[in-house]
């Protein structure tokens, strides 16, 4: 199975969120919920941000 490299968005916070989700592949399941909650908050802030700022 070949490993896929995720596409980068160019938005540092969003790219970091993608990296955090990818890291879950080797993280204990007990840590997943906290990572998903953090990623959700990060993506929400990115969506709510003023694109002109």
KEVEXFI-495329 format. One record per residue: residue number from 1; chain; z, y, x of N, C-alpha, C in turn. Coordinates in nm, 4 decimals, always signed. Layout:
<pts>
PT  nr kette       nZ       nY       nX      caZ      caY      caX       cZ       cY       cX
PT NUM     A        Z        Y        X        Z        Y        X        Z        Y        X
...
</pts>
This chain:
<pts>
PT  nr kette       nZ       nY       nX      caZ      caY      caX       cZ       cY       cX
PT   1     A  +0.0000  -0.1178  +0.0847  +0.0000  +0.0000  +0.0000  +0.0000  +0.1237  +0.0889
PT   2     A  -0.0939  +0.2122  +0.0647  -0.1009  +0.3328  +0.1470  -0.0069  +0.4391  +0.0920
PT   3     A  +0.0470  +0.5151  +0.1823  +0.1411  +0.6194  +0.1444  +0.0640  +0.7465  +0.1094
PT   4     A  +0.0939  +0.8033  -0.0053  +0.0286  +0.9270  -0.0461  +0.1092  +1.0458  +0.0034
PT   5     A  +0.0396  +1.1452  +0.0530  +0.1029  +1.2683  +0.0972  +0.0940  +1.3664  -0.0196
PT   6     A  +0.2087  +1.4197  -0.0629  +0.2044  +1.5119  -0.1762  +0.1315  +1.6408  -0.1412
PT   7     A  +0.0682  +1.6944  -0.2398  +0.0006  +1.8218  -0.2220  +0.1055  +1.9321  -0.2085
PT   8     A  +0.0845  +2.0236  -0.1202  +0.1746  +2.1371  -0.1023  +0.1314  +2.2483  -0.1964
PT   9     A  +0.2279  +2.3207  -0.2474  +0.1989  +2.4280  -0.3425  +0.1878  +2.5637  -0.2749
PT  10     A  +0.2478  +2.5758  -0.1582  +0.2522  +2.7052  -0.0926  +0.3735  +2.7868  -0.1338
PT  11     A  +0.4497  +2.7367  -0.2290  +0.5741  +2.8009  -0.2720  +0.6871  +2.7202  -0.2084
PT  12     A  +0.7577  +2.7812  -0.1157  +0.8575  +2.7091  -0.0360  +0.9599  +2.6350  -0.1212
PT  13     A  +1.0121  +2.6987  -0.2236  +1.1145  +2.6353  -0.3067  +1.0592  +2.5142  -0.3812
PT  14     A  +0.9377  +2.5250  -0.4298  +0.8758  +2.4140  -0.5027  +0.8444  +2.2998  -0.4067
PT  15     A  +0.7934  +2.3312  -0.2905  +0.7651  +2.2277  -0.1909  +0.8940  +2.1561  -0.1485
PT  16     A  +1.0023  +2.2293  -0.1346  +1.1308  +2.1680  -0.0998  +1.1792  +2.0773  -0.2124
PT  17     A  +1.1554  +2.1169  -0.3364  +1.1939  +2.0336  -0.4504  +1.1146  +1.9030  -0.4495
PT  18     A  +0.9860  +1.9109  -0.4193  +0.9031  +1.7903  -0.4095  +0.9568  +1.6990  -0.2995
PT  19     A  +0.9910  +1.7570  -0.1870  +1.0464  +1.6785  -0.0761  +1.1768  +1.6095  -0.1174
PT  20     A  +1.2611  +1.6804  -0.1925  +1.3888  +1.6236  -0.2361  +1.3670  +1.5035  -0.3274
PT  21     A  +1.2705  +1.5130  -0.4173  +1.2415  +1.4002  -0.5059  +1.1838  +1.2837  -0.4259
PT  22     A  +1.0976  +1.3125  -0.3321  +1.0417  +1.2047  -0.2495  +1.1494  +1.1341  -0.1685
PT  23     A  +1.2484  +1.2067  -0.1238  +1.3555  +1.1472  -0.0443  +1.4390  +1.0483  -0.1251
PT  24     A  +1.4299  +1.0548  -0.2568  +1.5057  +0.9631  -0.3409  +1.4613  +0.8178  -0.3227
PT  25     A  +1.3439  +0.7968  -0.2670  +1.2943  +0.6604  -0.2464  +1.3888  +0.5778  -0.1598
PT  26     A  +1.4621  +0.6442  -0.0727  +1.5540  +0.5724  +0.0159  +1.6999  +0.6104  -0.0093
PT  27     A  +1.7244  +0.6874  -0.1126  +1.8612  +0.7306  -0.1438  +1.9243  +0.6360  -0.2459
PT  28     A  +2.0549  +0.6210  -0.2402  +2.1227  +0.5389  -0.3400  +2.1005  +0.5962  -0.4805
PT  29     A  +2.0872  +0.5078  -0.5772  +2.0638  +0.5494  -0.7156  +2.1739  +0.6436  -0.7639
PT  30     A  +2.2931  +0.6251  -0.7161  +2.4051  +0.7097  -0.7584  +2.3814  +0.8570  -0.7239
PT  31     A  +2.2941  +0.8857  -0.6283  +2.2661  +1.0234  -0.5885  +2.1509  +1.0862  -0.6665
PT  32     A  +2.0757  +1.0062  -0.7386  +1.9547  +1.0546  -0.8041  +1.9808  +1.1639  -0.9077
PT  33     A  +2.0803  +1.1464  -0.9927  +2.1054  +1.2436  -1.0995  +2.1324  +1.3828  -1.0432
PT  34     A  +2.2121  +1.3906  -0.9381  +2.2438  +1.5205  -0.8796  +2.1185  +1.5858  -0.8198
PT  35     A  +2.0340  +1.5051  -0.7572  +1.9104  +1.5600  -0.6994  +1.8186  +1.6080  -0.8101
PT  36     A  +1.8030  +1.5286  -0.9161  +1.7178  +1.5704  -1.0269  +1.7689  +1.6992  -1.0907
PT  37     A  +1.8992  +1.7127  -1.1062  +1.9560  +1.8350  -1.1635  +1.9273  +1.9552  -1.0737
PT  38     A  +1.9425  +1.9372  -0.9449  +1.9157  +2.0453  -0.8507  +1.7679  +2.0831  -0.8507
PT  39     A  +1.6810  +1.9830  -0.8524  +1.5370  +2.0090  -0.8550  +1.4983  +2.0797  -0.9841
PT  40     A  +1.5572  +2.0384  -1.0944  +1.5296  +2.1039  -1.2224  +1.5653  +2.2517  -1.2154
PT  41     A  +1.6817  +2.2818  -1.1619  +1.7249  +2.4216  -1.1490  +1.6306  +2.4997  -1.0572
PT  42     A  +1.5909  +2.4381  -0.9478  +1.4998  +2.5036  -0.8529  +1.3662  +2.5348  -0.9184
PT  43     A  +1.3109  +2.4365  -0.9898  +1.1816  +2.4574  -1.0553  +1.1913  +2.5593  -1.1681
PT  44     A  +1.3023  +2.5597  -1.2405  +1.3222  +2.6578  -1.3475  +1.3243  +2.7992  -1.2898
PT  45     A  +1.3972  +2.8170  -1.1767  +1.4015  +2.9485  -1.1125  +1.2619  +2.9902  -1.0651
PT  46     A  +1.1861  +2.8939  -1.0126  +1.0507  +2.9251  -0.9664  +0.9614  +2.9668  -1.0811
PT  47     A  +0.9755  +2.9018  -1.1953  +0.8952  +2.9371  -1.3121  +0.9366  +3.0724  -1.3713
PT  48     A  +1.0657  +3.1017  -1.3625  +1.1171  +3.2270  -1.4199  +1.0970  +3.3472  -1.3271
PT  49     A  +1.0625  +3.3208  -1.2030  +1.0495  +3.4304  -1.1045  +0.9332  +3.5220  -1.1372
PT  50     A  +0.9493  +3.6441  -1.1005  +0.8429  +3.7437  -1.1174  +0.7359  +3.7166  -1.0127
PT  51     A  +0.6144  +3.6823  -1.0541  +0.5092  +3.6501  -0.9568  +0.4694  +3.7692  -0.8703
PT  52     A  +0.5029  +3.8895  -0.9118  +0.4700  +4.0091  -0.8358  +0.5745  +4.0382  -0.7281
PT  53     A  +0.6889  +3.9716  -0.7364  +0.7988  +3.9999  -0.6423  +0.7773  +3.9333  -0.5097
</pts>
